[in-house]
Amino acid sequence: MTFDWMTSGPRSVETIDAGLEELALHGACIITGVLSPDLLDIAHEATYRVARNERKYGWAQHYQYGADDHVNQRIWNLPSRDPVFCELAEHPVAIEIVKRTLGWPATLSSMSANIANDSGASMILHTDQGYLPGQLDRPWVYNLAWCIDDFTAENGATLIAPGSHLLDGPLPDGAAEQMISAIAPAGSLFVLDGRTHHTNGVNRSGAGRAGLFAVYTLPWLMPQENWSLSIDPAVRQFGSETLQTLFGFRPQVLGRVNGQERL
Ligand SMILES: O=C(O)CCC(=O)C(=O)O
């Protein structure tokens, strides 16, 4: 079966301009070489260290909405787990993409690691703005995913239905079988339009596959993570102005404190 809305999928590109073109056409883009080798090493070490510790101390969480339960490991609230995740949340390439798509100010809706483990399963097929009313003619959410390991078909690279961001409704029968793997080298930034249908692939590689999913949204939408309750006070204390804005701690019109925009 062929679908006239389905595209061949994004090419890997190296610039933001080219990435935004792919994103508009395919509902996804892959920009390679965004993380420097040093930053990639630091983020890789932090991701697997936190994952290991969360398992050791019984904090480990597994996504609750799919067949991947109890297999793939999720680490929620990444900005509170290690400063490197704050650096990624406000990475200049990510912020430029957010400014050129959602505008500014924008909110960080959530930032979590998904570590697809060997013999894992796919989570539920979904879009990242599926909780919003109806099909919207523009994305209100973008998922900016940092590939911490290479994303390959074998290790469970995210499966996407390219072109599905322009579909008016759910994924038609038969389309899920035609999804493609978003193959990307470690250090890439993989961006999804909030309307693009996707899930993680099944990891058959024998090693973990970590992606850090930073989801940004319009500033007047309730974020997925309630930063006021969950952010580590050190991030509140030491984080940059950009981070304070992303967490909703710099009110503009909405989100005031005693009617004031400043505490
Ligand atoms: O881990 C993946 O490849 C997909 C994760 C995902 O779909 C999500 O966090 O929304």
The ligand as an SDF file (V2000), in Angstrom:
LIG
                    3D

 10  9  0  0  0  0  0  0  0  0999 V2000
   13.2990    6.5770   22.2630 O   0  0  0  0  0  0  0  0  0  0  0  0
   12.8280    6.8430   21.1650 C   0  0  0  0  0  0  0  0  0  0  0  0
   13.3720    6.5470   20.1110 O   0  0  0  0  0  0  0  0  0  0  0  0
   11.5030    7.5610   21.0590 C   0  0  0  0  0  0  0  0  0  0  0  0
   11.1120    8.2970   22.2880 C   0  0  0  0  0  0  0  0  0  0  0  0
    9.8500    9.0170   22.1080 C   0  0  0  0  0  0  0  0  0  0  0  0
    9.0810    8.7300   21.2390 O   0  0  0  0  0  0  0  0  0  0  0  0
    9.4580   10.1070   22.9700 C   0  0  0  0  0  0  0  0  0  0  0  0
   10.1220   10.3790   23.9720 O   0  0  0  0  0  0  0  0  0  0  0  0
    8.4210   10.7560   22.6680 O   0  0  0  0  0  0  0  0  0  0  0  0
  1  2  2  0
  2  3  1  0
  2  4  1  0
  4  5  1  0
  5  6  1  0
  6  7  2  0
  6  8  1  0
  8  9  2  0
  8 10  1  0
M  END
$$$$
